[in-house]
Amino acid sequence: MNVGVKAEVNERTKVNYDDPKAVALRIFNAILNAETEVRIGWPERLFAFIHANFPSLIDKGLQKNRKIGEEALDADKAKKLREAA
């Protein structure tokens, strides 16, 4: 679904993609049921619960992913600078 730096970060942080049909069905059902909040997938629901109740745990856990994202962005920026030169 994602390309470039986004795809690289997702791959390096082991992001799993939800099935698009399952996502569409969940959204459709949420609209039919007039739900005001929707979290798709079990890991996302757990993440939201932990983040709401124990935000410091999430902050600490995301430090590794932040570093990966920064590395990917820095590498992409350096590549674009080289190409422009």
C-alpha positions as a LaTeX table, in Angstrom:
\begin{tabular}{lrrr}
\hline
Residue & $x$ (\AA) & $y$ (\AA) & $z$ (\AA) \\
\hline
Met1 & 0.00 & 0.00 & 0.00 \\
Asn2 & 2.80 & 2.41 & 0.84 \\
Val3 & 5.83 & 3.16 & $-1.30$ \\
Gly4 & 9.22 & 4.75 & $-0.78$ \\
Val5 & 10.25 & 5.81 & 2.72 \\
Lys6 & 6.87 & 4.87 & 4.21 \\
Ala7 & 7.16 & 1.33 & 2.86 \\
Glu8 & 10.73 & 1.05 & 4.14 \\
Val9 & 9.77 & 2.21 & 7.64 \\
Asn10 & 6.78 & $-0.14$ & 7.72 \\
Glu11 & 8.95 & $-3.06$ & 6.64 \\
Arg12 & 11.69 & $-2.29$ & 9.17 \\
Thr13 & 9.18 & $-1.85$ & 12.01 \\
Lys14 & 7.30 & $-5.01$ & 10.96 \\
Val15 & 3.95 & $-3.31$ & 10.29 \\
Asn16 & 1.19 & $-5.72$ & 9.33 \\
Tyr17 & $-1.41$ & $-4.59$ & 6.83 \\
Asp18 & $-5.10$ & $-5.30$ & 7.35 \\
Asp19 & $-7.06$ & $-6.85$ & 4.50 \\
Pro20 & $-8.67$ & $-3.95$ & 2.56 \\
Lys21 & $-11.99$ & $-5.83$ & 2.22 \\
Ala22 & $-12.13$ & $-6.43$ & 5.98 \\
Val23 & $-11.36$ & $-2.76$ & 6.64 \\
Ala24 & $-14.05$ & $-1.62$ & 4.21 \\
Leu25 & $-16.60$ & $-3.95$ & 5.79 \\
Arg26 & $-15.72$ & $-2.73$ & 9.29 \\
Ile27 & $-16.10$ & 0.90 & 8.21 \\
Phe28 & $-19.38$ & 0.13 & 6.43 \\
Asn29 & $-20.77$ & $-1.53$ & 9.56 \\
Ala30 & $-19.59$ & 1.35 & 11.72 \\
Ile31 & $-21.48$ & 3.78 & 9.49 \\
Leu32 & $-24.63$ & 1.63 & 9.62 \\
Asn33 & $-24.38$ & 1.47 & 13.42 \\
Ala34 & $-23.56$ & 5.19 & 13.77 \\
Glu35 & $-20.38$ & 4.39 & 15.67 \\
Thr36 & $-18.35$ & 7.47 & 16.58 \\
Glu37 & $-15.03$ & 5.66 & 17.01 \\
Val38 & $-13.62$ & 2.70 & 15.11 \\
Arg39 & $-10.41$ & 0.81 & 15.72 \\
Ile40 & $-9.63$ & $-1.81$ & 13.14 \\
Gly41 & $-7.72$ & $-4.91$ & 14.18 \\
Trp42 & $-6.90$ & $-6.38$ & 17.57 \\
Pro43 & $-3.40$ & $-4.90$ & 17.94 \\
Glu44 & $-4.78$ & $-1.42$ & 17.28 \\
Arg45 & $-7.51$ & $-1.79$ & 19.91 \\
Leu46 & $-4.96$ & $-2.98$ & 22.46 \\
Phe47 & $-2.57$ & $-0.17$ & 21.51 \\
Ala48 & $-5.34$ & 2.42 & 21.95 \\
Phe49 & $-6.26$ & 1.03 & 25.38 \\
Ile50 & $-2.66$ & 0.99 & 26.60 \\
His51 & $-1.97$ & 4.44 & 25.20 \\
Ala52 & $-5.07$ & 5.88 & 26.90 \\
Asn53 & $-4.21$ & 4.34 & 30.25 \\
Phe54 & $-0.40$ & 4.06 & 30.26 \\
Pro55 & 0.97 & 6.58 & 27.73 \\
Ser56 & 4.54 & 6.40 & 29.04 \\
Leu57 & 4.71 & 2.70 & 28.11 \\
Ile58 & 3.81 & 3.54 & 24.53 \\
Asp59 & 6.28 & 6.44 & 24.42 \\
Lys60 & 9.11 & 4.17 & 25.55 \\
Gly61 & 8.07 & 1.40 & 23.19 \\
Leu62 & 7.99 & 3.69 & 20.16 \\
Gln63 & 11.52 & 5.04 & 20.62 \\
Lys64 & 13.02 & 2.28 & 18.47 \\
Asn65 & 10.48 & 2.94 & 15.71 \\
Arg66 & 11.17 & 6.69 & 15.90 \\
Lys67 & 14.86 & 6.05 & 15.37 \\
Ile68 & 14.14 & 3.79 & 12.39 \\
Gly69 & 11.90 & 6.47 & 10.89 \\
Glu70 & 14.53 & 9.16 & 11.36 \\
Glu71 & 17.20 & 6.96 & 9.75 \\
Ala72 & 14.97 & 6.28 & 6.74 \\
Leu73 & 14.09 & 9.96 & 6.33 \\
Asp74 & 17.72 & 11.03 & 6.64 \\
Ala75 & 18.81 & 8.47 & 4.04 \\
Asp76 & 16.04 & 9.60 & 1.68 \\
Lys77 & 16.99 & 13.26 & 2.14 \\
Ala78 & 20.66 & 12.49 & 1.43 \\
Lys79 & 19.69 & 10.54 & $-1.69$ \\
Lys80 & 17.60 & 13.44 & $-3.00$ \\
Leu81 & 20.42 & 15.90 & $-2.35$ \\
Arg82 & 22.85 & 13.69 & $-4.28$ \\
Glu83 & 20.43 & 13.39 & $-7.17$ \\
Ala84 & 19.91 & 17.17 & $-7.27$ \\
Ala85 & 23.65 & 17.87 & $-7.37$ \\
\hline
\end{tabular}
